[in-house]
Every structure is written in structure tokens, then in C-alpha cells.
Amino acid sequence: MRRVAGVVGCSQSLRVASNLVLGDSRAHLKVSDIHAPKDSSRARQSRSGTFSWIEQTAPRTLSLPLGIHVRGNERHHEGRVGACEAVGGIAHEIKVCTQKACRKSGSLQTLDVLRSLAPSDVAVDSCGCLGKCGSGPNLVVLPGQLIVSHCSTAAHAARLMDLQCGAADPATNLKALGLKEQGNKCFENGDLARAEKSYSEAIELKPSGGLHFIYGNRSAARLAMGDLDGALEDAAQAAILAPSWSGSHLRKADAFVQRGDFVNAKKSCSRALQLDPELRRSKSLQAKLKQIEESLELQRVNS
């Protein structure tokens, strides 16, 4: 899949399924006939790059049901627990299985869509097998340890966010997501004016999930257009909506660099690293920090 530089997007080549199966270790609840609203057609059909690295969430401690193995820095917990530990204002966590069977069912696309639709207090990440092979894409919602199967369309993902995470009005959220994807495509093709227009239309809908990502994307578009004040305003609004999202501070840093305000650019990068220490592995961020330090040194020499 392609990567869209500078914007946060999702790939949505999701297969159509007729229902969403919700269940846990004690019960199995079937919620039938969850169909895509008419406004969601663009969201399902739009295609763009994968999430850029700035979309990572801040590290947090996660408690998992028995037998769930999570890849990466998270641990495997031997006992069953009742809730995740809320860190940085996180109220819910969704873990999507990305093992082989679920990947074939489209779990990577489901993961991307859920991330784009998630409110700022909902963390979405990948995990290992949930023991429901053959009924994927599978995911678990924490706290509550709710296992969800066949979450395979954008409409299903939006409905799940509504039912379990409080992201109300899934039809509006899907429409905003479609507009954001249109903006991403325009951004990728260099049509910055249309990209900004699509992002602005999405923001005007005031979706209950993913709004901070849209502000972040419009900030990138405005920066590319030379609108430094607008880029900073959007980045600041994204930071207000999602205080734990490092991407908003990276947007600020980019705008400050263009303005020649390297002191605040360095502060913004430092704040992003505080929120997401894994960004230290990013070669592009290291290059940016080196550029900022060199510019600060040059200013000191010339002063």
C-alpha cells in the first residue's frame, strides 16, 4: 500500500459483510442488519495511503484478557482483568488482530478505518490472535473484553465506535471520513486548494471521531500553501482536541521552522517526543531536529 506523505489517512478496500457479531467469553450477541448509510459510499470506495508515522499514539499500559498476545512493546498478561488502565485520557482501547487469517479478511484496512474514526480518548492498535480464526476481522474492545467478529466494512467500524466508544452519529462520521480521504488524494496529487476545501468541509460536519486528524491534515495542506498562521491555528486546535496526539506538535514544529522560529520548533519537537518516545527512531524527525539545532547555532553566531 502507498504512503501519503504529510497527511494522515486510511486504506478502505473493505469487503462487504451482512452483520456484526459481538461477544465475549460469557455470551455471544449478534447484531444483524448493520448496513452502510448512503453517505458512506465514498468512504468505502476511497483509496489512499496508509497511516503516516506521526499517527502513533502515546505509549500506555494495557491489561489484556487471558491468552491474548500483543506484538510490540506491550506485554502478555497471564490473568484475566476487568479494565485497561486509562493513561493520557484514554477511555477505551481497541485491539485489532493482524495475524495471517484476519489479514486475509481485511483486518489491516479495518485497523486503519478504526484509527481514522476514533475519538481522541479511544486508542486503536494491532494485536496477535484472539482465538476467533475464520470469523475475522476480529478485535477486542477494552475495558470490558468485548470480542467483535466480522468487523469488515467502514459502516461496521463506525457503528462499533458509536455503540462501544461513544462516537455518535456514524453516518456523519463516515461522510467526514470520505471528505478527508478526498482531501488526502488531492494533497497527494498536489492540488492543495481542493485538499484544503475537502478538509474544511469535513471539519464543518463536526464528526465525533477523528476530528483532530482532519485538523492535522488541513494544517499540512495550509503549510504547503504558505499559510503559516492557518497551519499553526489548525495544529493548535488538533492539540486541544487530542492532547496526547504527538502529530499536532509535529505540525507546529513544521510551521515554526518555515517561520524561522526555531526555538518554538524545538519545543514542539520535544513535546512530541514526550508524548511518543518511539518517535526517536524516526530518521525524518532526527533530521529535522538536526536542522533546527544547526539553525539555532547559526542564529547564535550571527547575533
C-alpha positions in Angstrom: 0.0 0.0 0.0 1.1 3.6 -0.7 2.1 6.1 1.9 0.8 9.6 1.7 3.5 12.0 2.9 2.4 14.6 5.3 -1.2 13.6 5.9 -3.0 11.0 8.0 -5.2 8.8 6.0 -6.6 5.2 5.8 -6.9 2.5 3.2 -10.5 1.3 2.9 -10.7 -1.6 0.5 -13.0 -3.4 2.9 -15.2 -6.3 1.8 -19.0 -6.1 2.5 -20.4 -8.2 5.2 -24.1 -8.5 6.3 -23.7 -8.4 10.1 -21.5 -7.6 13.0 -21.0 -10.3 15.7 -20.4 -9.0 19.2 -19.5 -11.3 22.0 -17.2 -12.2 24.9 -16.2 -15.3 26.8 -19.6 -15.5 28.6 -22.1 -14.7 25.8 -22.4 -14.3 22.1 -24.5 -11.4 20.9 -25.4 -10.9 17.2 -26.4 -7.5 16.0 -27.8 -8.0 12.5 -28.5 -5.7 9.6 -25.9 -3.1 10.3 -25.7 -1.6 6.8 -23.7 1.3 5.5 -25.6 4.6 5.4 -25.9 6.1 2.0 -23.4 8.8 2.8 -20.7 6.1 3.5 -20.2 5.0 -0.1 -17.4 7.4 -0.7 -15.7 6.3 2.5 -15.8 2.7 1.5 -14.6 3.3 -2.1 -12.0 5.9 -1.5 -8.4 4.7 -1.6 -5.4 6.4 -0.1 -2.1 5.6 1.6 -1.5 4.0 5.0 -1.2 6.0 8.2 2.0 8.0 8.4 4.3 7.5 11.3 3.1 10.7 13.1 -0.2 9.0 13.9 1.2 6.7 16.6 -0.4 7.1 20.0 1.4 7.7 23.2 2.6 4.5 24.9 0.4 3.2 27.7 -0.1 0.2 29.9 -2.6 -2.3 28.6 -4.3 -5.1 30.6 -5.4 -7.9 28.4 -7.8 -10.9 28.6 -6.3 -14.3 29.2 -4.5 -15.8 26.2 -4.1 -12.6 24.1 -0.6 -12.0 22.8 0.1 -8.4 21.7 3.1 -7.7 19.5 5.5 -4.8 20.1 6.3 -3.3 23.4 3.0 -4.4 25.1 3.2 -7.4 27.5 1.4 -10.7 27.6 -0.7 -10.9 30.7 -1.3 -14.3 32.3 -4.6 -13.4 34.1 -8.0 -12.1 33.1 -8.6 -8.5 34.1 -11.6 -6.2 34.1 -10.3 -2.9 32.6 -7.5 -1.2 30.8 -5.5 1.4 32.7 -6.5 4.8 31.3 -3.4 6.8 30.6 -3.4 10.2 29.0 -7.2 10.4 29.0 -7.7 7.1 27.2 -11.2 5.7 28.0 -11.3 2.8 25.6 -8.8 0.7 23.7 -9.5 -1.4 20.6 -7.0 -4.1 19.6 -7.4 -5.5 16.1 -5.9 -8.9 15.2 -3.5 -8.7 12.4 -2.4 -12.3 12.2 -2.5 -14.2 8.9 -6.1 -15.3 8.9 -7.5 -11.9 9.9 -5.2 -10.1 7.5 -6.7 -12.1 4.7 -10.2 -10.9 5.9 -9.1 -7.3 5.7 -8.0 -6.6 9.3 -5.3 -4.1 8.2 -7.9 -2.0 6.4 -10.3 -2.3 9.4 -7.4 -1.1 11.7 -6.9 1.9 9.5 -10.5 2.8 9.4 -11.0 2.5 13.1 -8.0 4.7 13.7 -9.4 7.4 11.5 -12.9 7.2 13.1 -11.6 7.1 16.7 -12.3 9.9 19.1 -9.3 11.3 20.9 -10.0 9.2 24.0 -10.0 5.9 22.1 -6.7 4.2 21.3 -6.6 1.8 18.4 -3.7 -0.6 17.8 -2.9 -4.1 16.4 -2.6 -7.3 18.4 -2.0 -11.0 17.9 -4.5 -13.8 17.6 -7.8 -13.5 19.6 -8.7 -17.1 19.1 -11.5 -16.5 16.6 -9.8 -17.6 13.4 -12.1 -17.9 10.5 -14.5 -15.2 11.7 -12.3 -12.2 11.1 -11.5 -9.4 11.1 -11.6 -9.9 14.9 -10.9 -7.2 17.5 -11.3 -6.7 21.3 -12.7 -3.6 23.0 -11.2 -2.7 26.4 -12.3 -2.3 29.1 -15.0 -5.0 29.0 -13.1 -7.5 27.0 -15.7 -7.5 24.2 -14.7 -9.6 21.3 -16.1 -8.4 17.9 -16.0 -10.6 14.8 -16.6 -9.8 11.1 -15.9 -6.1 11.5 -15.2 -5.8 7.8 -16.7 -2.6 6.5 -16.3 1.1 7.2 -20.0 1.2 8.3 -19.4 -1.6 10.8 -16.4 0.2 12.2 -18.4 3.4 12.6 -21.3 1.6 14.2 -18.9 -0.1 16.6 -17.4 3.3 17.6 -20.9 4.5 18.2 -22.1 1.6 20.3 -19.0 0.9 22.3 -17.0 4.1 22.4 -19.5 7.0 22.2 -18.7 8.2 18.7 -22.2 9.3 18.0 -23.8 9.8 14.5 -21.8 7.2 12.5 -23.3 8.5 9.2 -21.8 11.9 9.7 -18.5 10.4 10.8 -18.4 8.3 7.6 -19.2 11.3 5.5 -16.4 13.3 7.1 -14.0 10.4 6.6 -14.9 10.3 2.9 -14.2 14.0 2.6 -10.9 13.6 4.4 -9.9 10.8 2.1 -10.8 13.1 -0.9 -8.5 15.7 0.6 -5.7 13.2 1.1 -5.9 12.2 -2.6 -5.9 15.9 -3.7 -2.9 16.5 -1.3 -1.1 13.6 -2.8 -1.7 14.9 -6.3 -0.6 18.4 -5.5 -4.0 20.0 -5.6 -3.6 21.8 -2.3 -6.6 24.2 -2.7 -9.0 21.3 -3.3 -7.4 19.4 -0.4 -7.9 22.3 2.0 -11.5 22.6 0.7 -12.3 18.9 1.4 -10.7 19.1 4.8 -12.7 22.2 5.7 -15.9 20.6 4.6 -15.1 17.6 6.8 -14.4 19.9 9.7 -17.7 21.7 9.2 -19.5 18.4 9.8 -18.0 18.3 13.3 -17.6 14.5 13.4 -17.5 12.9 16.8 -14.4 10.9 15.9 -11.1 11.7 14.1 -11.6 15.4 14.0 -8.1 16.1 15.3 -6.6 14.1 12.4 -8.6 16.3 9.9 -7.3 19.5 11.6 -3.8 18.0 11.4 -4.2 17.3 7.7 -5.5 20.7 6.9 -2.6 22.2 8.8 -0.2 20.3 6.5 -2.2 21.5 3.4 -2.1 25.1 4.6 1.6 24.9 5.4 2.3 23.6 1.9 0.2 26.6 0.6 2.4 29.0 2.6 -0.4 29.9 5.1 1.7 29.6 8.2 -0.8 31.3 10.5 -3.5 28.9 9.4 -1.3 25.9 9.7 -0.4 26.9 13.3 -4.0 27.5 14.2 -5.1 24.1 12.9 -2.2 22.4 14.7 -3.1 24.1 17.9 -6.8 23.1 17.5 -5.7 19.5 17.0 -3.7 19.6 20.2 -6.7 20.9 22.1 -8.9 18.1 20.7 -6.3 15.4 21.3 -3.7 16.4 23.9 -2.0 13.0 23.8 -1.5 13.1 20.0 2.1 13.8 19.1 1.2 14.7 15.5 -0.2 18.1 16.4 3.1 19.2 17.9 5.0 17.9 14.8 2.7 20.1 12.7 3.5 23.0 14.9 7.2 22.3 14.5 7.0 22.3 10.7 5.2 25.7 10.7 7.6 27.2 13.2 10.6 26.0 11.1 9.0 27.7 8.0 8.6 30.9 10.0 12.1 30.8 11.2 11.1 30.4 14.9 13.5 27.6 15.7 13.2 27.9 19.5 9.5 27.1 19.4 10.1 24.5 16.7 12.5 22.7 19.1 10.0 22.9 21.9 7.3 21.4 19.8 9.5 18.5 18.7 10.4 17.9 22.4 6.8 17.8 23.3 6.1 15.3 20.6 8.9 13.1 21.9 7.5 13.3 25.4 4.1 12.1 24.2 5.6 9.4 21.9 9.2 8.4 22.8 9.2 5.9 19.9 9.5 8.8 17.6 13.2 8.9 18.5 13.5 6.0 16.0 12.2 8.3 13.2 15.0 9.2 10.8 13.0 12.1 9.4 12.4 13.6 12.9 16.1 13.2 13.7 17.0 15.0 10.5 14.5 17.8 11.4 16.0 18.2 14.9 19.5 18.4 13.4 18.3 21.1 11.1 16.8 23.0 13.9 19.9 22.8 16.1 22.1 23.9 13.2 19.8 26.9 12.6 19.8 27.8 16.3 23.6 27.7 16.3 23.8 29.9 13.2 21.5 32.4 14.8 23.7 32.5 17.9 26.8 33.0 15.8 25.2 35.9 13.9 23.7 37.6 16.9 
